[in-house]
Amino acid sequence: MNIDVQALGKVAVLMGGRSAERVVSLTMSGPGVLAALRSQGVDAQAFDPAERELSELKRDGYARAFIALHGRHGEDGTVQGALELLGIPYTGSGVMASAIAMDKVMTKKVWLAEGLPTPRWQWLAPDRQSREDIVAVPDALGLPLIVKPPREGSSIGITKVSGYSQLQDAVKLAAQYDPDVLCEEFIDGIELTCPVLGRGMTARALPVVRIDAPGGNYDFEHKYYSEDTGYRCPSGLDAAEEAEVQRLTLAAYRALDCRGWGRADLMLRASDRRIFLLEMNTSPGMTGHSLVPISAKAAGISYEQLCLGLLAEARLDADRH
């Protein structure tokens, strides 16, 4: 792909923000993207929406934005909506797809309507978090189970619950990040992720990555800071399983109307080799440990080419087709 770098204009790399993932965005993903774009000759500047008003983007003549924000106010449709109003094309999914994908409950509802496999779940609204409500969850989902805030990322606020005695604390932890709490069937097996580039029927799935975290615990520490987590790409799956993971990922991506790029997290159940979709990330991490660059490299795409290609695809909802 030949990209006229000069035609891209002045670019804001949005990093930092106000979410629980601010530090990762500000110290890892954002600087990585910024350096990659500058190495390709792009006039790219860092821009932290927690420190500056977004209206300054228009005032200061930015032509497009690379969203390297994570979590709330970064990948939930809010900054996308602001950029729509400012008329500044941005990387990644539009307002609706970003908002739905950020909400794991809404994502599951869409996927189930499309016949896509996702673990069984129960939603505990704020008025359904009494002790009686909480202890009834394993009757439906069994043990162990996963308790998480439905609108956070990077494994923040997540607990694997093995017994009734842990449930109350797990719900309390998740509720610190989101008033709603999602309880999900635990899938025992292989953790996988699969990135997607592009939009609509021309979108393509990249190679699948297998995640080998110590003790099967791919938490925030193992995701960003640990050197003990292993990433296999090629995944080691047989060709049919790899193709099925990619097929489901593309179907999940299109069902949410994602564009630009994204990354599905999945589980391959050990007992019967069934594949389950966990979530779709519409602003994936771009750190040294991150999964999209690992997969892209296996497909012959360098980190710098990846960042430049994503920037070139920046657009508004109004001109996406």
N, C-alpha and C positions, 0 to 999 in steps of 0.2 A: 504494500500500500504506500503510494507516494503522497506525502502530506506537505502542503505548502505551509511551513511553520510561520512565516510572516503573516499569512492571511488569518491566523488564529487570533492575532491581536494581543492585547494586554490581558493576562490571565490571573485570576485570583484563586489561590489554593486555599480553600476554606478548611481551617484546622482549629482544634481546641473545642470551642463551644461550651455548653453548660451541662452536658450529660455526665453520667457516672463514668463514662469512658473518655473524659476530657484528656487525661494524661496520656493515654495511648495515642489519641489523635494528635496531640500537640507535640509529643516527643518522638513518635515512631512513624505512623502513617503519613502525617502531613509533611515532615521534613524529607521523608523518602521520596514522595511524589514530587515535591518542590525541586529537589536535587536532580531527579530524573528528567523533568521537563526542561530545566535550565541546561542540562547537558545536551539536549537536543536543539538548543537555540531558542527556546520559547521564552518570551518576556513574562515570566511567572513571579508572583509576589505572594508572600504569606498574608493571610487575612483571618483574624480570630473574631468570630461574631460575638464572643463574650466580652471583647474589649472595644469593639467598634460597631457602629450602627451599619446595618446592611445597606442603607440608603447611600452610604459613602461609595459603594461599588459603582453606582451610576454616576455620582458626582466626579469620581476619580477616573472615569473612562475605561473601566474594565469591560472587555468584550465577551468574556465567558468565564465560567467558574468550574473548577474541579473540586467536587465535594469529597474531602477527606475527613469529614466529621463522622462520628459513630454515635449510635444511640439516639435518645430524644433530641429534638430540635436539629437533628442532622440527617437522619434517614427515615423520619416518620411523616414526611410530607410537608412539614411546616416551613423549613428553609426552601424547599422546592416551590412552595406557594409564593413565598416572598420573592424569589427569583423570577417566577412567572410574572408577577406584578411589575417588577423592575424591567422585564424584557431582556434578561441576561441568560442566554443558554447555559445549561449545566449538565454535568455528567450524570449518568445513571437514570434510574426510573423516575417517572413523573409523580405528580401529587397523589393520585389515587393508589397506584401500585405501591408507592413508598409507605403510605399510611396503612394499607391492609397488611403488607408484609411485616411491618413493625409489630403488629398485633397478632400474636400467635394463635389466639382464639379465632379471630376473623379469618386468618390464613387457613386454619383447619376447616372452617365452615365452607370456604370456597373450594378447597381441595376435595372435601367429602362430596360436595355437590357435583364435582367433576369426576367422581369415582376414583380418586387417587388415594393410595394407602397412607395413613398416618396413625400413630398410636392412639388407643382409646384415652379419653380424657374426661375430667370434670372441672368445671369452672366455679370457683368460690368467690362470689361477689362480696362486697363488704358486709352485707347483711346476712351472709351465709357462712360466717366464719366462727360460729359458736363451737364449743367443744363437741357437742353432739353432731354437728354438721361435719366437722373435721374427721372424727373417728369413724364416720360412716364411709369415707372415701375408699379405704382398702377393700370394703365389701364389694365394690364395683370394679376396682382396678387391680386388686391383689397387692401383694408386697413382694419385692421392693417396688417403690414408685418414685417418680420425680416430682418435686415441688419447685415451681419457678414463678417469677413475675412475668406476665405475658407480654409486657412492652419494654423489656430490657434486653441487652445483648451481652456478648462476651462472657457468658456463664455467670453473670453477676446475680447474686441472690438465689442461686440454685442449690438444692439439697437432694441427695439420694437418700430416701427414707427406707430403712430396713425393718423398722418395728414401730408399733403404735406410740411408744414413748417419745419418739423423735418428731412426730407429726406436728404437734403444737408449736414447737420451736421453729420448724421448717416453714410453716405458714406465717409465723410472726416475722421471720427473716425476709421472706418474699414480699410481705406486705409493707416492709420498709421502703421498697422500691416502686411498688405499684399497689393501689388499693385493692385491685382484683388479684386473685391468685389462681394459677393454673396447676392442676394436679394431672400427671400424665403417666400412663402405663410404662413401666420400665422394659425396654427391649434389650435383652442380653445378647450381645453379639459384637460385630465389627463396626466401628465408627468410620464413616466415609463422608467425603465432601466432594462436590462436583461443581466447578464454575461454568458460567455461560457468558458468552460474548454476543452482542448483536441485539436484534429486535425482530419480533414477529416470526414469520416462517423462515427467515434467513438466519435466525439465531443458531449458534452452534455450541454444543457442549464440549468442554475441554477434558483432558484426561482426568480420571477419578483419582483422588488421593485417599490413601488409607492412613488413619491416625492411630498410632500406638502410644497411648499415654500411660504413665506408670500407674498400675492398679486399675486401669480403665477410667481414671479420673481426669478428664480433660477440662480442668477448671481454669479460672482466670490466670493463675500463676503458671500452669503448664502451657497455656495458650500463648502467653506473651514473654515470659521470662525464663522458663526452665529450658535447660539444654538436654533434659532427659526424654522429652517427647520425641517419638520417631514419626516421620512422615514418609510413606512409601508411594512413589509415583515413578514408574507404573505401580498400580495398586496391588498386583499379585492375584487379582480376581481372574477367573476364567473369562474368555472373550464374551460369552453369552451374558454373564452377570455384569460385566463392565458395560456392555451395550444396554442392558436393562436399566442400570443406574442412570446412564446418560439419557435414555428415553424418558424415564420418569421425571428427571430433573428438567428437561426441556418442557414437558407437559405442565409441570408445576410452575415454571417460569412464565409460560404463556398464559396459564389460567389466571395469574395475578396481573397480567398485562405489563410485565417488567420490560425494561429496555436498557440498552447500553451495556450493562454487565450485572452479574449477580452470582450468588453461590448458595447452592442447596446443601444442607446438612442432612444426612441420612443414617439409618442403621440397617445392617444386614443381620437378621436374627440367626443365631447359631443353630437353633434346633431344626429349622425348616428352610433356611436360606431365603426367607421372605424379606423384601426391602420395604422400609418405612420412611416416609418423609418427615423430618422434624421441623425444619424452618427454612425460610428463604431470606438471605441477607442481601439487601439492595445497596449497601455501601460497605463492602467487605474490607477487612483489614489489609493494609499494604505495608506491613512491617517485614523485617528480616525473617520472621517466623511464619509469615502469612501464607495462606493456602493458595490463593489465586496466583500469585507469582510463581509458586512451586509448580503448579499445574501448567501455567503458561510456558514456563521454561521447558517442560517436558514436551510441549507442542512446538517448540522452536521459536518461542516469542520471548525476547529479553524483557527485563523489568522496564527498561527505558522505552522500548517499542510498545509495551502494554500501556504504560501511562500516556504516551503520545496518541496511541490509537483511541483510547477512551476519551481523551480531550477532544479529538477530532470529531467524535460522535456526539458531542454535547449539543443539546437541543431543548426546545420548549415543547410543552404539551401541544400547543397550537400548531407547531410545524413538524410534528413527529412522523407524519405519514408521507 
